[in-house]
């Protein structure tokens, strides 16, 4: 099944493809403006055939209506960016929203993959974190139509911790990955059911598990679920971006950032996204 999507708001698809291409596990063809994404066992292709002011896409390989709805959610096709843009033009972040207008929040293709990837990335530089993630997926996942699929929770749950240690995972990180996978595989941690709950409840549930702290829980909310009103105050990148934007000689403290969250609400997640873009 193939669907054509036309958006009634400005959309920066080229930027989306560049960001997705940063992850070597994503199948992105910037020249042809396409990305292939795995949804369960299906491979869906999204191709941009429009422009920034007249966004238009062809979505092919769909097998169900639910897959189409999921693609629209992942790529932010199902909700306009225009109200967000108008909101921020009246805030102290207006310069960023003029510069990066039409940049959407793109979520990970799998909630489980989001959690596992976040755990791997904890306290590692980006390059090595991506290397470890590739090793995990290439060893225990599978490739279909040129697209790598993350291994299932059941597969990772059955791995011996020492196997991951031999792949250069730390002992603790290996234990976290296997432990979380067991919780998901056994139904103790139901990420799909959890995704319907409020932010605070989701965070409180996730941090019960070894290996998931506030940073990983917030990453799940933002890049797993696409929640719109989240600002990770402890994020060093955001602090550095605000330092530049506000012409400070040091990173701002949390107490200095917090008063601005009210004016950026209910779209604090977009404030974070555009601030990250400001230092890319």
C-alpha positions in Angstrom: 0.0 0.0 0.0 1.2 3.5 -0.9 0.1 6.8 0.5 0.8 10.4 -0.6 1.1 12.9 2.2 0.8 16.7 1.7 1.5 19.0 4.6 -0.1 22.5 5.1 2.9 23.8 7.0 6.6 24.4 6.4 8.7 21.3 6.9 12.5 20.9 6.8 12.8 17.3 5.4 16.4 17.7 4.3 17.4 18.4 7.8 15.4 15.4 9.0 17.3 13.1 6.6 20.7 14.6 7.6 19.9 14.0 11.3 18.7 10.4 10.6 21.9 9.8 8.6 24.1 10.5 11.6 23.0 7.1 12.9 24.8 4.5 10.8 22.0 2.0 11.5 19.5 4.1 9.6 19.0 3.5 5.9 19.0 7.1 4.4 19.6 8.2 0.8 20.0 12.0 1.0 20.4 12.3 -2.8 17.1 10.7 -3.5 15.5 12.2 -0.4 14.4 8.8 1.0 14.6 6.9 4.3 13.7 3.3 4.9 12.3 2.4 8.3 11.6 -0.9 10.0 8.2 -1.3 11.6 7.9 -4.7 13.1 8.8 -7.0 10.1 7.8 -4.4 7.4 10.2 -2.0 5.7 8.5 1.3 4.9 10.0 3.9 2.5 9.4 7.6 3.0 10.4 9.8 0.1 10.2 13.6 -0.1 9.0 14.9 -3.5 8.0 18.4 -2.3 9.8 21.4 -0.9 10.2 23.3 2.3 7.1 25.5 1.6 5.1 22.7 -0.1 6.0 19.5 1.7 4.9 16.3 -0.1 5.8 12.7 0.5 5.3 9.2 -0.8 5.0 6.5 1.8 5.3 3.0 0.4 5.5 -0.5 1.7 2.6 -0.1 4.1 0.7 -3.1 5.1 -1.7 -1.8 7.7 -3.5 1.4 8.6 -1.7 1.3 12.0 1.7 1.4 10.2 0.6 4.5 8.3 -0.5 6.2 11.5 2.9 5.3 13.1 4.8 6.8 10.2 2.8 10.0 10.5 3.6 10.1 14.2 7.3 9.4 13.8 7.8 12.1 11.2 5.5 14.7 12.8 3.2 14.6 9.7 0.1 14.4 11.8 0.4 17.7 13.7 1.2 21.1 12.4 4.4 23.0 13.3 2.7 26.3 12.6 1.3 26.9 16.1 4.7 26.1 17.6 6.4 28.5 15.3 4.0 31.3 16.1 4.4 30.7 19.8 8.2 31.0 19.8 8.3 34.1 17.7 6.9 35.9 20.8 9.7 34.5 23.1 13.4 35.1 23.7 14.1 32.1 21.4 12.5 33.8 18.3 15.9 34.1 16.5 16.3 30.3 16.6 12.8 29.6 15.3 13.4 32.0 12.4 16.6 30.3 11.6 15.4 26.7 12.0 11.7 27.0 11.1 10.0 23.8 10.1 12.3 21.5 12.1 10.2 18.7 13.6 10.8 16.3 16.5 11.5 12.9 14.9 11.0 9.9 17.2 12.9 6.6 17.2 11.3 3.8 15.2 10.9 1.5 18.2 10.3 2.2 21.9 12.4 -0.7 22.9 15.3 0.4 20.6 15.1 3.9 22.1 15.6 2.5 25.7 18.4 0.2 24.7 20.2 2.9 22.6 19.9 5.4 25.5 21.4 2.9 27.9 24.3 2.3 25.6 24.9 6.0 25.1 25.1 6.7 28.9 28.4 8.3 29.8 30.1 7.5 26.5 31.3 9.7 23.6 29.0 9.6 20.6 31.4 7.7 18.3 32.0 4.8 20.7 28.3 4.6 21.7 27.3 4.3 18.0 30.0 1.6 17.5 28.6 -0.4 20.4 25.1 0.0 19.2 26.1 -1.2 15.7 27.9 -4.3 17.2 24.8 -5.2 19.2 22.4 -4.9 16.2 24.7 -6.4 13.7 25.4 -9.4 16.0 21.9 -10.1 17.3 19.6 -8.3 14.9 18.9 -8.9 11.2 19.1 -7.1 7.9 16.1 -6.9 5.7 16.0 -5.1 2.3 19.2 -3.3 3.4 17.7 -2.1 6.7 18.9 -3.3 10.0 16.3 -4.4 12.6 17.1 -4.2 16.3 17.1 -7.6 18.0 13.9 -8.5 19.9 13.8 -8.1 23.7 13.6 -11.9 23.9 16.8 -12.3 22.0 18.8 -9.9 24.2 17.2 -11.3 27.3 18.8 -14.7 26.5 22.3 -13.3 26.1 24.9 -14.0 28.7 26.4 -10.8 30.2 29.9 -12.1 29.4 29.0 -12.2 25.7 28.4 -8.4 25.8 31.5 -7.8 27.9 33.5 -9.4 25.1 32.0 -6.8 22.7 33.4 -4.1 25.0 30.3 -3.4 27.0 31.0 -2.6 30.6 29.7 -5.2 33.1 27.1 -2.8 34.5 25.9 -1.7 31.1 25.6 -5.3 29.9 23.6 -6.2 33.0 21.3 -3.2 32.4 20.7 -4.1 28.8 19.9 -7.8 29.6 17.8 -6.9 32.6 15.7 -4.3 30.8 15.2 -6.7 27.9 14.0 -9.5 30.3 11.5 -7.1 31.9 10.2 -6.2 28.5 10.2 -9.8 27.2 8.3 -11.0 30.3 5.7 -8.2 30.2 6.8 -6.7 33.4 7.8 -3.5 31.5 5.1 -2.8 28.9 6.4 0.2 26.9 3.4 0.4 24.7 1.0 0.6 27.6 3.3 3.0 29.5 3.3 5.4 26.5 -0.3 6.3 27.2 0.5 7.7 30.7 1.4 11.1 31.9 5.1 12.2 31.8 5.7 12.1 35.6 4.2 8.7 35.9 6.3 7.3 33.0 9.5 8.6 34.6 8.6 7.2 38.0 8.0 3.8 36.5 11.1 3.7 34.3 13.5 4.7 37.0 12.5 1.7 39.0 14.7 -0.4 36.6 18.5 -0.6 37.0 20.2 1.3 34.2 17.3 3.8 33.7 17.9 7.2 35.4 16.2 10.5 34.8 18.3 11.2 31.7 17.2 8.0 30.0 13.6 8.4 31.1 13.5 11.9 29.6 15.1 10.7 26.4 12.3 8.1 26.2 9.7 10.8 26.6 11.3 13.1 24.0 12.7 10.8 21.4 10.6 7.7 22.0 7.2 9.3 22.5 7.7 12.8 21.1 6.3 14.5 24.2 6.1 18.2 23.5 6.7 19.9 26.8 9.9 18.5 28.1 13.2 20.4 28.8 16.1 18.3 30.2 17.6 21.0 32.5 20.7 18.9 33.3 21.7 18.5 29.6 25.1 20.0 29.1 24.4 20.7 25.4 21.4 22.8 26.2 23.3 24.7 28.9 26.1 25.4 26.4 23.6 26.6 23.7 22.0 29.0 26.1 25.4 30.3 27.2 26.0 31.2 23.5 22.6 32.6 22.9 22.6 34.7 26.1 26.2 35.8 25.7 27.3 34.5 29.0 30.9 33.7 30.2 29.7 30.5 31.8 26.9 27.9 31.5 23.7 29.1 33.0 22.5 27.3 36.2 19.3 25.4 36.4 17.8 28.1 38.5 18.5 30.6 35.8 16.9 28.5 33.1 13.8 27.4 35.0 12.0 30.8 34.9 12.0 30.7 31.1 10.2 27.4 30.9 6.8 28.9 31.5 7.1 31.2 28.5 8.3 28.3 26.3 5.5 26.1 27.5 3.6 24.1 26.3 6.4 23.4 23.7 9.5 23.1 25.8 10.7 20.1 23.8 10.9 22.3 20.7 12.9 24.8 22.7 15.3 22.0 23.5 15.5 20.7 19.9 16.2 24.2 18.5 18.8 24.9 21.1 20.6 21.6 20.3 20.5 22.6 16.6 22.1 25.9 17.5 25.3 24.1 18.5 25.4 21.3 15.9 
